């Protein structure tokens, strides 16, 4: 009889323990989701403050005719002083490539937490550099960052585009600026590693293991040009996402 009682107690303890583990996991994910949204809100405010300071919105990377686009410091570097760390901003040499001897030290050693989703999967890194989990949206197509401002497939971030408020024909509240990803690579300071265009060959765009999302169950955190942050479910309509990824008023054809 005593053995049976011990078995029953052990079974109850196992069930309670499992319930507690699930509950703790849900609480942790809820906190992470809130922190992720707050990170993106800070990024959105930094982008708008950049606009107030310079009269235009940040490009995909610091415009520098002496450097190819893949070597330029990225937009996340450009908005650092408007987030919380002017000292960090001054540690870089703006005229050098992101991977120059001086500039490469920071993405090798320093993870800027505002640019990191706390729910990012724990997996081996694909490079020695620390990536960002928040990618600027360049428009439609893998080469969208190279498109001119008046191209119907151009999005918020471009290498040579000098985007102003009046250029966003779709309206700030319905134009995607940044979307999180569980598939990050490269350095958070590098222009090509901090932006991404929607690749129609990879549609649907949200979820695991898609181009965006995958950090939080069921969808992805997204930042819009007005500074608002919304959770887009994995089932979100792909065509609508494509429309929101461009700044043009008309709906572009997929590349």
LINRABEL-V115135 format. One record per residue. PSI is psi in whole degrees, 0 to 359 (none if undefined). OMEGA is omega as a letter, one per 20 degrees, with the letter a starting at -180 (999 if undefined). Layout:
# LINRABEL-V115135
psi = <PSI/PSI>
omega = <OMEGA/OMEGA>
This chain:
# LINRABEL-V115135
psi = <318/323/319/320/319/321/317/316/315/321/318/316/319/316/313/318/319/319/318/320/316/317/317/320/318/320/317/316/323/319/319/319/320/318/320/315/319/321/312/327/320/319/316/317/321/319/316/324/325/316/316/326/317/354/7/166/156/141/175/329/163/121/123/108/343/356/140/157/327/350/358/148/138/175/330/326/317/328/1/314/341/359/290/3/83/329/318/318/320/351/348/157/107/333/354/163/156/332/22/167/323/313/336/346/317/310/349/333/343/118/108/107/330/337/16/132/127/346/9/133/143/97/159/136/151/0/174/350/158/122/174/153/1/113/131/140/125/349/211/127/151/339/23/332/340/351/149/165/325/5/136/344/0/140/200/316/133/154/318/0/130/82/132/167/317/347/344/85/333/342/142/323/346/19/121/136/311/140/140/159/149/3/73/152/166/205/140/341/350/134/308/340/356/6/161/137/156/120/107/336/343/15/142/155/338/139/196/126/65/184/327/159/193/351/325/141/129/357/204/147/136/140/136/165/338/1/357/152/130/151/116/123/153/335/4/137/124/320/322/322/320/319/317/343/357/162/350/153/326/161/119/155/149/142/none>
omega = <a/r/r/r/r/r/r/r/a/r/r/r/r/r/a/r/r/r/a/r/r/a/r/r/r/r/r/a/r/r/r/r/r/r/r/r/r/r/a/r/r/r/r/r/r/r/a/r/r/r/r/a/a/r/r/a/a/r/r/r/r/a/a/a/a/a/r/a/a/r/a/r/a/a/r/r/a/a/r/a/a/r/a/a/r/r/r/a/a/r/a/r/a/a/r/r/a/a/r/a/a/a/a/a/a/r/r/a/a/r/a/a/r/a/a/r/a/r/a/a/r/r/r/r/r/r/r/a/r/a/r/r/a/a/r/a/a/a/a/r/a/r/a/a/a/a/r/a/a/r/a/r/a/r/a/a/r/a/a/a/r/a/r/a/a/r/a/a/a/a/a/a/a/r/r/r/a/r/a/r/r/a/a/r/r/a/a/a/a/a/a/a/a/r/r/r/r/r/a/r/a/r/j/a/a/r/a/i/a/a/a/a/r/r/a/a/r/a/a/r/a/r/r/a/r/r/r/r/a/r/r/a/a/a/a/a/a/a/r/r/r/r/a/a/r/r/a/a/a/a/a/r/r/r/999>
